[in-house]
Amino acid sequence: MHFEPGEVYHLYNRGTDKQKIFFNRENYLFFLRKIKSEWLPYCDVLAYCLMTNHFHFLIVPNSKGCSLLTLKETHLQQLSKVVGKTLSSYTQAINKEKKRTSTLFQKKTKAKLIDSASDE
């Protein structure tokens, strides 16, 4: 995922094979707490929709979120890394809760630039 500061992006993913990613009310709340603590330093969240087997966010990255990591082996931006870390740790929590070991999300989270010019 590549982000530019100040642009609006539609960020989304779903469960592998369209399976559930949220199983109860606490899963939704836990996920939102993670978003608040882990994503908000790097972007503003304009809107979100959490469905049983997928999620959608409208986000606006800030300059901190668009900065490159200082690791020599990657060209990832901070926000991309944080999104991956959030989904990975959420998967670990669900796997522990459900006593499972499989993947939870599709391989790649998508982030599409919302082109404001197309709305005119």
C-alpha positions as a printed NumPy array, in Angstrom:
array([[  0.   ,   0.   ,   0.   ],
       [  1.252,   3.468,  -0.822],
       [ -0.192,   6.563,   0.822],
       [  0.064,  10.298,   0.239],
       [ -0.598,  12.688,   3.129],
       [ -3.944,  14.463,   3.069],
       [ -5.546,  12.125,   0.502],
       [ -8.607,   9.994,   1.287],
       [ -8.267,   6.213,   0.985],
       [-10.76 ,   3.359,   1.16 ],
       [ -8.986,   0.639,   3.133],
       [-10.604,  -2.796,   3.285],
       [-10.096,  -6.517,   3.76 ],
       [-12.18 ,  -9.611,   4.436],
       [-11.898, -13.013,   5.985],
       [-10.143, -15.796,   4.096],
       [-12.718, -17.636,   1.975],
       [-15.243, -15.007,   3.16 ],
       [-15.222, -16.511,   6.651],
       [-16.077, -14.528,   9.776],
       [-13.503, -12.206,  11.305],
       [-15.749, -10.935,  14.107],
       [-17.492, -13.566,  16.226],
       [-19.006, -11.525,  19.052],
       [-19.485,  -7.962,  20.29 ],
       [-16.186,  -7.941,  22.189],
       [-14.257,  -8.78 ,  18.968],
       [-15.637,  -5.632,  17.319],
       [-14.768,  -3.482,  20.351],
       [-11.294,  -4.995,  20.677],
       [-10.611,  -4.314,  16.977],
       [-11.779,  -0.7  ,  17.277],
       [ -9.603,  -0.13 ,  20.368],
       [ -6.613,  -1.419,  18.396],
       [ -7.446,   0.93 ,  15.508],
       [ -7.697,   3.876,  17.886],
       [ -4.41 ,   3.201,  19.645],
       [ -2.369,   1.963,  16.666],
       [ -3.661,   3.839,  13.596],
       [ -4.617,   7.292,  14.888],
       [ -1.016,   8.502,  15.269],
       [ -0.622,   7.9  ,  11.507],
       [ -4.018,   8.819,  10.039],
       [ -7.465,  10.222,  10.677],
       [-10.369,   7.806,  10.396],
       [-13.291,   9.499,   8.654],
       [-15.682,   6.54 ,   8.669],
       [-15.708,   2.798,   9.116],
       [-17.974,  -0.193,   8.668],
       [-17.286,  -3.49 ,  10.416],
       [-19.229,  -6.421,   8.993],
       [-19.164, -10.012,  10.212],
       [-16.658, -11.097,   7.548],
       [-15.03 ,  -7.851,   6.357],
       [-14.252,  -4.225,   7.18 ],
       [-14.058,  -0.861,   5.434],
       [-12.309,   2.339,   6.568],
       [-12.068,   5.789,   5.033],
       [ -8.767,   7.208,   6.207],
       [ -6.61 ,  10.284,   5.625],
       [ -2.909,   9.553,   6.251],
       [ -0.779,  12.24 ,   7.858],
       [  2.888,  12.947,   7.118],
       [  4.019,  10.618,   9.926],
       [  1.999,   7.753,   8.406],
       [  3.502,   8.383,   4.972],
       [  7.1  ,   8.487,   6.154],
       [  9.303,   5.556,   5.183],
       [ 10.537,   3.105,   7.76 ],
       [ 14.226,   3.353,   8.454],
       [ 14.781,  -0.363,   7.975],
       [ 17.211,  -1.006,   5.124],
       [ 15.348,  -4.064,   3.797],
       [ 12.006,  -2.375,   3.175],
       [ 10.408,   0.623,   1.547],
       [  7.229,   0.347,   3.611],
       [  5.565,   3.439,   4.936],
       [  4.758,   3.657,   8.646],
       [  0.989,   3.372,   8.097],
       [  1.315,   0.256,   5.918],
       [  3.428,  -1.402,   8.582],
       [  0.981,  -0.449,  11.326],
       [ -2.032,  -1.8  ,   9.414],
       [ -0.241,  -5.131,   8.925],
       [  0.777,  -5.261,  12.579],
       [ -2.785,  -4.543,  13.725],
       [ -4.298,  -7.277,  11.575],
       [ -1.601,  -9.752,  12.573],
       [ -2.067,  -9.162,  16.295],
       [ -5.865,  -9.259,  15.932],
       [ -5.533, -12.613,  14.139],
       [ -3.36 , -13.932,  16.959],
       [ -5.954, -12.876,  19.542],
       [ -8.827, -14.503,  17.63 ],
       [ -6.811, -17.691,  17.059],
       [ -6.058, -17.888,  20.766],
       [ -9.708, -17.239,  21.697],
       [-11.052, -19.771,  19.181],
       [ -8.22 , -22.29 ,  19.665],
       [ -7.346, -22.211,  15.977],
       [ -4.174, -21.692,  13.957],
       [ -5.231, -20.644,  10.461],
       [ -5.083, -17.297,   8.713],
       [ -7.973, -14.934,   9.338],
       [ -7.649, -12.268,   6.637],
       [ -7.095, -12.414,   2.899],
       [ -3.444, -11.995,   1.998],
       [ -3.406,  -8.272,   1.249],
       [ -5.357,  -5.385,   2.651],
       [ -6.418,  -3.054,  -0.147],
       [ -6.163,   0.735,  -0.044],
       [ -7.772,   2.614,  -2.925],
       [ -7.311,   6.347,  -3.401],
       [-10.657,   8.147,  -3.455],
       [-10.452,  10.466,  -6.456],
       [-12.385,  13.61 ,  -5.567],
       [-12.245,  14.784,  -9.21 ],
       [-14.552,  11.907, -10.24 ],
       [-17.291,  13.336,  -7.997],
       [-17.624,  16.559, -10.026]])
